[in-house]
Amino acid sequence: MPINKWKPAYLVLAFAWATHALSWFLPAFLVFLPDSGPSVSVRGWRAFVVALSPIMDYQSVRDDPWYYSVLSVASVVMTFMFVVGSPLAVWRRSRSVRRNCAWAAVTAFVVNSHWYVFQDGVSREGLGVGYFLWWLSFGLLAIGLFKLSSNRTDNQYRNATQSEARELT
């Protein structure tokens, strides 16, 4: 199907998925080495593994406040939900599922801002384009799912009489 025949909601969702996929390969943040050494760029897929560190290696995060660990693991869970859950929500074709998933994406967008707001282990200047694209993808997903859940198509009214269709709109 040509792209110009896609609904705007599907274009937003495709852009959200492409943005999210691209973010996995771009620099997410910089790690500054001690003694003013060179900084090392951490790509998105590696940042996903680093965010799992509270679960995988508890000793490395022992000095951090508890909520840094919770927010870090929440980011991993939300990323997993984005990758697995968003295609399922689109293919499900249920308006309520799409709307609920859109609200979950809004929540993920807000919660994932903690990497910028709280500066837990990463300075704001150290955040890379991969982080911002990853973060933006949750907002785009929410917009696309809200648009998709609010679309009324002719298929919904195919078997309705004209008076029933007027009542539904």
C-alpha positions as a Python dict, from the first residue, in 0.01 Angstrom:
ca = {
    (1, 'M'): (0, 0, 0),
    (2, 'P'): (147, 341, -92),
    (3, 'I'): (237, 563, 201),
    (4, 'N'): (4, 843, 84),
    (5, 'K'): (-294, 611, 150),
    (6, 'W'): (-200, 546, 513),
    (7, 'K'): (-404, 703, 789),
    (8, 'P'): (-216, 977, 978),
    (9, 'A'): (-226, 763, 1294),
    (10, 'Y'): (-36, 483, 1120),
    (11, 'L'): (223, 730, 991),
    (12, 'V'): (282, 859, 1345),
    (13, 'L'): (310, 502, 1475),
    (14, 'A'): (553, 406, 1197),
    (15, 'F'): (761, 713, 1278),
    (16, 'A'): (753, 621, 1650),
    (17, 'W'): (874, 268, 1577),
    (18, 'A'): (1144, 391, 1338),
    (19, 'T'): (1260, 651, 1591),
    (20, 'H'): (1272, 390, 1866),
    (21, 'A'): (1466, 145, 1647),
    (22, 'L'): (1714, 413, 1543),
    (23, 'S'): (1771, 512, 1906),
    (24, 'W'): (1912, 167, 1981),
    (25, 'F'): (2211, 235, 1754),
    (26, 'L'): (2286, 599, 1835),
    (27, 'P'): (2480, 729, 2137),
    (28, 'A'): (2251, 740, 2442),
    (29, 'F'): (2495, 892, 2688),
    (30, 'L'): (2861, 959, 2754),
    (31, 'V'): (3064, 807, 3034),
    (32, 'F'): (3337, 1038, 3154),
    (33, 'L'): (3644, 847, 3262),
    (34, 'P'): (3833, 946, 3578),
    (35, 'D'): (4140, 1170, 3560),
    (36, 'S'): (3999, 1372, 3269),
    (37, 'G'): (4038, 1084, 3031),
    (38, 'P'): (3838, 1059, 2711),
    (39, 'S'): (3467, 1007, 2734),
    (40, 'V'): (3312, 685, 2607),
    (41, 'S'): (2988, 687, 2410),
    (42, 'V'): (2728, 427, 2515),
    (43, 'R'): (2487, 326, 2242),
    (44, 'G'): (2117, 264, 2306),
    (45, 'W'): (2130, -115, 2311),
    (46, 'R'): (2413, -98, 2567),
    (47, 'A'): (2220, 161, 2771),
    (48, 'F'): (1938, -93, 2793),
    (49, 'V'): (2181, -341, 2950),
    (50, 'V'): (2322, -72, 3182),
    (51, 'A'): (1969, 10, 3299),
    (52, 'L'): (1934, -355, 3401),
    (53, 'S'): (2232, -327, 3637),
    (54, 'P'): (2019, -298, 3954),
    (55, 'I'): (1886, -647, 3881),
    (56, 'M'): (2197, -805, 3734),
    (57, 'D'): (2467, -659, 3961),
    (58, 'Y'): (2327, -528, 4286),
    (59, 'Q'): (2671, -448, 4431),
    (60, 'S'): (2740, -185, 4164),
    (61, 'V'): (2437, 26, 4260),
    (62, 'R'): (2452, -21, 4635),
    (63, 'D'): (2535, 345, 4699),
    (64, 'D'): (2256, 486, 4484),
    (65, 'P'): (1919, 584, 4634),
    (66, 'W'): (1655, 312, 4600),
    (67, 'Y'): (1442, 512, 4359),
    (68, 'Y'): (1725, 528, 4101),
    (69, 'S'): (1715, 150, 4085),
    (70, 'V'): (1336, 142, 4059),
    (71, 'L'): (1329, 404, 3783),
    (72, 'S'): (1610, 234, 3594),
    (73, 'V'): (1431, -102, 3593),
    (74, 'A'): (1102, 72, 3508),
    (75, 'S'): (1272, 214, 3197),
    (76, 'V'): (1370, -136, 3091),
    (77, 'V'): (1017, -269, 3147),
    (78, 'M'): (864, 21, 2953),
    (79, 'T'): (1106, -32, 2665),
    (80, 'F'): (1013, -400, 2655),
    (81, 'M'): (645, -303, 2658),
    (82, 'F'): (709, -60, 2370),
    (83, 'V'): (880, -325, 2157),
    (84, 'V'): (635, -608, 2229),
    (85, 'G'): (315, -436, 2339),
    (86, 'S'): (274, -155, 2088),
    (87, 'P'): (248, -378, 1778),
    (88, 'L'): (3, -600, 1965),
    (89, 'A'): (-207, -297, 2059),
    (90, 'V'): (-222, -183, 1697),
    (91, 'W'): (-308, -528, 1562),
    (92, 'R'): (-564, -593, 1835),
    (93, 'R'): (-799, -334, 1682),
    (94, 'S'): (-967, -268, 2015),
    (95, 'R'): (-1022, 99, 2087),
    (96, 'S'): (-1007, 49, 2464),
    (97, 'V'): (-680, -148, 2443),
    (98, 'R'): (-528, 120, 2221),
    (99, 'R'): (-643, 396, 2453),
    (100, 'N'): (-506, 218, 2760),
    (101, 'C'): (-176, 154, 2582),
    (102, 'A'): (-166, 521, 2482),
    (103, 'W'): (-199, 620, 2847),
    (104, 'A'): (76, 371, 2933),
    (105, 'A'): (296, 538, 2669),
    (106, 'V'): (223, 880, 2823),
    (107, 'T'): (323, 739, 3161),
    (108, 'A'): (641, 595, 3010),
    (109, 'F'): (721, 931, 2850),
    (110, 'V'): (688, 1107, 3185),
    (111, 'V'): (871, 842, 3388),
    (112, 'N'): (1156, 813, 3137),
    (113, 'S'): (1226, 1182, 3172),
    (114, 'H'): (1394, 1091, 3501),
    (115, 'W'): (1722, 1036, 3314),
    (116, 'Y'): (1719, 1407, 3232),
    (117, 'V'): (1549, 1543, 3545),
    (118, 'F'): (1723, 1350, 3823),
    (119, 'Q'): (2064, 1315, 3658),
    (120, 'D'): (2116, 974, 3818),
    (121, 'G'): (2471, 892, 3724),
    (122, 'V'): (2456, 1075, 3391),
    (123, 'S'): (2494, 1449, 3348),
    (124, 'R'): (2249, 1633, 3125),
    (125, 'E'): (2536, 1729, 2897),
    (126, 'G'): (2625, 1361, 2866),
    (127, 'L'): (2288, 1255, 2728),
    (128, 'G'): (2305, 1182, 2359),
    (129, 'V'): (2073, 1191, 2064),
    (130, 'G'): (1987, 823, 2118),
    (131, 'Y'): (1832, 902, 2456),
    (132, 'F'): (1625, 1189, 2320),
    (133, 'L'): (1499, 984, 2023),
    (134, 'W'): (1418, 694, 2255),
    (135, 'W'): (1231, 929, 2487),
    (136, 'L'): (1050, 1099, 2197),
    (137, 'S'): (938, 762, 2060),
    (138, 'F'): (716, 710, 2367),
    (139, 'G'): (545, 1044, 2308),
    (140, 'L'): (495, 966, 1941),
    (141, 'L'): (357, 624, 2030),
    (142, 'A'): (106, 785, 2265),
    (143, 'I'): (-4, 1034, 1999),
    (144, 'G'): (-42, 761, 1737),
    (145, 'L'): (-238, 532, 1966),
    (146, 'F'): (-467, 814, 2079),
    (147, 'K'): (-532, 906, 1715),
    (148, 'L'): (-593, 543, 1627),
    (149, 'S'): (-828, 485, 1920),
    (150, 'S'): (-1032, 793, 1832),
    (151, 'N'): (-1068, 717, 1460),
    (152, 'R'): (-1420, 627, 1358),
    (153, 'T'): (-1432, 430, 1037),
    (154, 'D'): (-1713, 336, 806),
    (155, 'N'): (-1662, -27, 909),
    (156, 'Q'): (-1805, 51, 1251),
    (157, 'Y'): (-2131, 167, 1095),
    (158, 'R'): (-2162, -79, 808),
    (159, 'N'): (-2453, -278, 957),
    (160, 'A'): (-2615, 10, 1144),
    (161, 'T'): (-2924, 182, 1014),
    (162, 'Q'): (-2896, 551, 935),
    (163, 'S'): (-3068, 657, 1258),
    (164, 'E'): (-2844, 425, 1468),
    (165, 'A'): (-2535, 565, 1295),
    (166, 'R'): (-2643, 922, 1381),
    (167, 'E'): (-2685, 822, 1745),
    (168, 'L'): (-2335, 671, 1754),
    (169, 'T'): (-2166, 987, 1624),
}
